Amino acid sequence: MTRGKRIYVLDTNVLMHDPTALFRFEEHDVFLPMTVLEELDAAKKGTSEVSRNVRQVSRFINELIEQGNGKSIEGGLELRLPKTLQLKKKGAQVGHLYFQTQNFTPINGAAAKKKGIPDNLILASIVDLREQRPDVPVVLVSKDINLRIKASIYGIQAEDYENDRALDDFSLLYKGYNELPANFWEKHSEVRSWSERGHTFYEIKLKKDEAWVAQEFVYLPGEDEIEMRVLRVVDGKATLQIIDDYRGSHAVWGVHARNREQNFALNALMDPEVDFVSLLGTAGTGKTLLALAAGLAQTMDTQRYREIIMTRATVSVGEDIGFLPGTEEEKMTPWMGALTDNLEVLATPQEGGAWGRQATNDLLASRIKIRAMNFMRGRTFLSRYLIIDEAQNLTSKQMKTLITRAGPGTKIVCLGNVEQIDTPYLTETTSGLTYGVDRFKDWQHSAHVTLRRGERSRLADYASEML
């Protein structure tokens, strides 16, 4: 027995969330109770992401059995990576996969009275496993907090599945902008500046404490206020550009930035060199309004994109109202309240009265398409402006599925508020939105802005602060 080796017992929700979890424990062993296999079998039918993950788990296990060449399952299956799977694993040692192959005595007490409950059966199998392998630490891995609490009550060590975390601490998430020190220009005495196509550029040599990335915004507040964007960082030198000011005479489809972060967001949204933009912020910070205004300006005015496509995760906040009638777009309309609310602001003509307003609404509706996320697989969007609303409810795999739909000339904008996650087992650190922000922060064609100030109304601002 390898010193420090452990046995990890996986709960069903871990495998439903990440089918590759079987291979994520390096040289340690993995144990699957029979109850877990039964729950996986019950969830294999359907077209949902969970059902697809369950079927993938079954394929992985079947492949491991075939690789065993008839060896006894009781002796454990080597957790060697299948040829279809590429994972970064440390070390050459591999663990073994064990199954519950014999009956067990249910836990005494309350669990014995309700021994048919899956959670209690899993706990009972762990107690039995510990009796069989007293020399090896056994750890339950589950994304279910209540099951981990039950395990602690019975003296079973339990952990959350953390391999899908984009960050260990959400407060470390990249904001997309940084405040410069008051002595910034004094620190950088050797600065090269020039003007080109109506913009001013600076080239500076970075200091040790300046770890900037491309498309990051930097600003100097005070009397000498200046707002710039890092265009590129090469060989320790950063090229900065003074950004457009959308708070004054400039506007995007009639929308002005009301604060510094909104100005950063509009600059990123209007830049054709930025293919992926993520806007993170609480309710009322203007995420959807800014994204729609920039999309309409580039679709209707400059015709950079052929049309706007808007989608979102259809996760109910309250009780489900059942199936919705109509076409795909009609089914999605109730989920798109943010779209219709913001279009009322953006589709208000200066003249023409009710007739002009209706004509404007019809024109905009013809260039905005609402699509369900369920039918995105296999599609390719060419020269589209794709808005993914409520992206905090997506898993990292769903986020990857959507972003890889982008064809030439397509821009993807992700909007979300991690304080309003409605998808089970997702947290701030495992949300697909957090995953996307963290993975794209170093790419020169992506930008991220965290919006902090609410601009909806004084009532909404007070409610957000006090309630």
N, C-alpha and C positions, 0 to 999 in steps of 0.2 A: 504494500500500500504506500503510495507516494505521500510524503509528509505534507500536511496542510491540505490534503485533498478533501473535498466535500461532495455531498450529494444534494443537488437542487431539485426540489419537487415543483413542477410547473403547474400552475392553475390553468384552467381552460381559457380564461380571458387573455392570458399572456400569448398563447398561440394564436388566438383569434386576432390579436392586435399585431403580432409580428410572427409570421410562419418560420422565419429564420432563427427564432429564439432557441431552437434545439441546438444550434451550433455556436451560440454566443458565450459559452461558459468555459472555453479554453480546455484545460486538462481535467476539469472536474466532471463528475458523472451527473446524468439527468435521469429523473424518475418520473414516470407517468402513471398515475393511478387509473384503474379501470373506469372510474366515474368520469375522468377527463376524456377518455376515448369515447365513452357513450355520449357525452355532451357534444363532442366534435361531430359525431355521426348524426346527431339530431339537427345540427346547424349547417350541414353540408349542402342542402338544397336551396336554390335561390340565386339571384344575380347581384346580391349586395356585396360590398367589399368584404364583409365578415365571412360570407359563404365562400367567396373565392379564396380567402386566406385559409379557411378550414380545409378546403380541397387540396390546397398546396401542402399543408401539413401532412395530409394523408399520403400524398405522392412522395414527400421526403421520407416518411417512415417506411413506406413500401420499398423505396430504393435502398434504404439502409438494410432492410431484411434481405433483399436480393444480393447486396454486397457481402452479406454474411455467409453466402454459399452453403446454406443449410445448417449453420452452427446453431446451437441451442440458444433460444431467446433468453432463457433464465440466466445464462452466463453473460448477458449484456451484448449489445451491438455497438461496434466501434463508430463513434460520431465523426466519420471522415466526410469532408465536404463533398456533396454531389457535384458532378461535372457541370451541371446547369447553374451552379451557385458560386459566386465569387465574393468572398469575404476576406477582410484583413484579419488574420488570426496571429497572435503572438506565440512563438514557440512551436516546436514540432510535436509535442505530446497532444494526444486527443483523449477525451473522456469516453465513457460508455453510456448507452441508453438502456435503462432498465424499465420493465413493465411490472405491474402488480399481477403476479401469476398464481397467487394462492389466496384463500379466504382469510379474513381477519376477524377479530373480536371487536365490536363497536366500543367506543369510549363509554365508560360508565357515567352515570349522571344524566344531565339534560339531553346530551347527544344520543344516548341510548334510546330515549323515548321518541326521538325524531330521527332515527337512523336512516330514514329514506331521503333526508335532505342532502343534496349533493355536497355542500360545504362540509357537513359533518362526516360524510363518507370519506372525503379527501383527508380530513384531519385524522380520522381513524386509521387510514392507510399509512399516514406518516408515523403515528404512534407505533404501529406494527413494524414499520420499516426500521425505526430506531431500536426496537427490541432485537431485530435480526442483525443489525449492523451497529452495535453499541460503540464501536471504536471509531466511527466516522461521523462527523457533524452533518446533520440533516437540516436543510434550510428550505422553507416554503417561499416561493416567488409568486406573487399575485398582485394584480392591479386593483383588486377589491379591498378597500380599506377595512370593511367589516370583517372579512375573512381573516385579515392580518390581526385584527383585534381579538377574534376568537382564538387564533393560534397562540397569541401571547398569553391568553388566559390559561391555556393548556400547557404552557411552558415550551411551546414550539417556536423556534427562531423564524421570523418572517421578514421578508424584504419586498420592496417595490421593484418592478422591472425597470431598470434605469438605462438600458442600452439604447432606448429610443430617445433619450433626452438630447436636445440640441445644446442645452446649457445646464450647468449644475445650479446656477443661481440666475433667476430671470432678471435681476437688477443689473447683471453684467451685459445684457443685450445691447447690441450696437444701436445708438440713437440716430446716427446719420449726420450729426453736426457737432461742432465743438466751439467753445468760446476761447478766443485768443487772449493772452495776457496783455495787460496795459502797455508793457514795454516790448511788444512784439517787433515793431519796426527797429527799435534799438538793438535787439538781439540779432536781427538780420540786417546788418549794415550793407552787405554786398547783395543787392537786389537788382536783377535785370528786368526792365519793364518795356512793354511795347503795346501798340494799338493795332488792331486788325479787324476789319469788317464791323466797325462800330463797337468793339469790345476791347477792354483793357486787360492785359495779361501781365503776370509777374512770375519770375522764376527765382526760387530761393533754395538755399541749401538747408536741409532739415537738421535740427538738433537731435540729441539723443532722446529727449522726452517727447518728440513729435512723431508719433507713429500713425501717420495719415494713410488713407486709402483713396483710390480713385472714386470720384463722384461724392466725396464727403464735403459737407458744407462747413465753412469756418466763418466766424464773424467777430468783429471788434466793436463792442458797445461804447457808448459815451459820445463825446463831442466829435471825435474822429471816427464815427460809426462807418463801418464798411462790411459788406457781406460778399463772400467769395466762395468759389467752388474749386475743389482740387480736381484738375483735369487728368493728371497722371503723375505717377511717382516713379522716376527712373534714376538709378545709380545715386540714391541719396538726395536727389533734387526733385522738388515738387513744382509743378506748373499750376498757377492759380488764375482764375478768371473772375472778374467782377460780374456778379449775376444781375439779371434784369430785375427792376423794382416794379412789382405788380400791385403795390399799394397806392401808387400815385396815378399818373396819367395812363399807364399801361393797364389793360384789363384783358381777361380771357373770357370771351363770350359774355361780356357784361359783368363778370365777377372780379372783384378786387380782393387781394389778400388783406386780411385784417390783423395779422401778426407775422412775426418773423418766420415761424415754422410753416405757415401757409405759403409764404413767399418762396421758401425753399421747395415746398412740394410742387408749386406751379412751375418753377424752373425745371424740375426733374420731369414733370409730366409733359412739358412742351418741348423737351429736347429730343430730336429724332435719333440721337446717338445713344440714348438710354432705352434699352429694350425691356427692362424689367424694373418696375417701381412698386415699392411696398409702403403703404401708409398705415401707421398704427396709432390709435388714439381712442380716447373715451367718447361717449355719445356727445354729439354736438360740436365736435372739433372741425367739421367740414370735410371729412374724407370723401364722401360720395359726391357732394356738390363740386369740389375741386376736380375730381376725376372725370365727372360728366362734362363739366365746362371745358376742360382741356380736350376731351374726346370730341365734343361737338365742334370746337374751333378747328381741330385738325381734320375732321371728317367733312364738315360742311364748307368751311372757308378755304383752307389750303388743300383739301382733298388728298391729304397724305395717306389716309386710311379709307378703305371702301365703305366700312360700316362699323358700328359699335356693337359688340356682343357682350351681354351682361348675364352672369350666372351667379349662383350662390348655393351653399349647402342648405338643403331643405331639412333642417332640424327644428322641430317645434319647441317653443318656449313653454307653452302650457299643454293642455290636453289636445290630442290629435283630433282634427275635425273629420277625418276619413278621406275617402277618395274624392278628387275634384274632377268635374266634367270638362269636356272640351279638348282642344288641341294642346300640343306641348306648350305653346306660348300662353294659352289661356289657363292651363294648369299652374304655370309658374307665376302668373300675374299676382295672386294673393301674397306670394312670398316677396314680391318686389315693391313693397310699399315705399321703401327708401328711394327707388327710382322715380315713381310717380310723384312723390312729394317734391323732389328736387327738380323735376321737369316743370312743375308749376312755377318755380322761381326762374328757371332758365328760358321758358317758352312764353314770355310775356312781351309781345311786340309794343313798340312805342305808339303805334297808330293802327287803326283798322278795327278797333272795338272787338266785339264778340266774334265777328267773321274773321278778322285777322288772327285772333287768338286760336280759333279752331283750325285755320289753315296752317298756322305755325306748328300746332300740335300734330297734325296729320303729317306734315313734312318731316318733323323730327322722329315720329313713330316709324316712318318708312326707313329710316337709317339706323334705328336701334332695334336689335333683335334680342329677345329673351330666350335663353336656352337652358335646359335642364342638365345638371352635372352628370346624371346617370347615363347619358348618351354621348359622352365625350370621347370614349375609347375609339381609336382608329381614325379620328378626324384630324384634319390639318387645316389651320386657319391661315389664309394668305392675305397680307395687308389689312389685317383687322386690328381694332382697338378693343382688347378683351379685358373686361372688368370682372374680377372675382370678389364678390361681396361676402361679408361674414367669413373670411378665410380662417379665422381662429378656430372654426369648427371642423377644419379639415385635418386629416392625418398627414404625416409626411409622405406616405405613398400616394394619397389622393392629390397632394400638391404637385408631386412629380408627374403624375398622369396628366394634370391640366397644363403645366408649363411646357411639357414636351409636345403639346399640340401645336405650338407656335411654328408657323412657316415663315418664309422670307417676308420682311416688311411688317411683321406683327409686333405690337407692343402689349405687354401684359401688366395690369395694375391690380395689386392685391390690397384689399382693405379689410381691416378688422380691429377688434377690441378684445384683448386677451382676458379682460375682466368679465366677459360675457360668453364663456365657453359652455355650450349645451351638450356637446357630444360626450357620452359616457367614457370614462377612463382617460380622457385627455386633460392635460394640465397646462399651465403657462409654459413650462419648459419642454413639453412634448407636442405642443400644437404645431400643425403644419405651417402656420404663419411664422412662428418663431424659428422653425427649421429653415424656411425659405430666407428669412432675413439674415440668419447666421451664415448660411452657405453662400449667399450671393454678395456678401459685404465686400469681398476682395475683388470682385469682377468689375472691370472698368465700364461695362455697359449696363450697370444696375445702380439704383439709388434707393435709399431708404430715409424716411423722415418720421420721427415720432412727434405727433401733434399733442400738445399738452393743454392749451387754452381752449375752453369751450366758447363758441361764438353763436350759440343758438338764441338765447335770450337771457335776461337777468334772472328770470324765474328758474330756467333750466340750470343755470350756473349755480344758483343758490341751492337748488335741490340736490345737485350732484355733490356739493360740498357738505351739506347738513344732513341728508337722509342716508 
